[in-house]
């Protein structure tokens, strides 16, 4: 079965010739299909936002981009069940917001290169060699990385209580993962000849 065209996958882009031309060009340049999908979804969301603001995407200014950022940061997550005990509804992840803005920024860069705009309304971070710390220009949304969740004593007790009811295979894998600090891929790649009980060693395959 032939794959769908960009117009079929993103009908909103078909209503905006420059957006459709930009995404087609990115696909022709050999970007990965998942990257094209991410760019298409992000740009489609921005086009829908501009339509709600009654402004042409080509003519939108910094204030419209700022409102789009505000809409993204205030938007509740579509998977609130992941944090049922959170004091407030979880928001979109920082990485998701950055992904949306990347698509919008690259699209406006294309419009500038094609002469459809003079400047881009999307700011970006800039680093000047030799500049004093803290003087670099930041992007619209600061980047941050969430620290991994580490269970407390009660959390570990709950994990062990659940693991106690598991088959010995699963309990052994949990013990290996915890004691040797194995990642999921390393744990699943273990073979019986990777285990050396005499030396209390594990062979980890890259």
C-alpha angles and dihedrals in degrees: 000000000000117000119252120262122245090255091055094046095046110028091172091064091053087065091058111055095195091052092048092047091050095051091045089053091051089051091048089052088063103254114168114269092242090053090051090050091050092049091046094051093046094049092045089055091050092049090051090050092051090050090053088052092048092236131126112247089227092054099040116127137209091275091059092049089049090053090049090053090050090050090052095047092048095045113110118237116261089227105054090154089077090073105027094161097049114129090230133023110280115251132216113294117259090240091055092052091048090051092053092049092048090059092048093047094049090047092054091046086057092050090052092049090050092050094245091119135023097216138008118250092210114092122212137195117267132195122202115200110241094017117141117258113277095021096097115112112251127218124247093271121030116235119236136166120223114232116241117264112254117194120231124226093282090048093053091047090053091049092050092046091055092044091052089068093050125097117271091256092061093043090052092050091050090051092049092047093050099040097043098032092236123177119229094259092049092047094050091047094058117120130192092254089056090069119084107183093178092061095029089235137138126207110222117203118217 
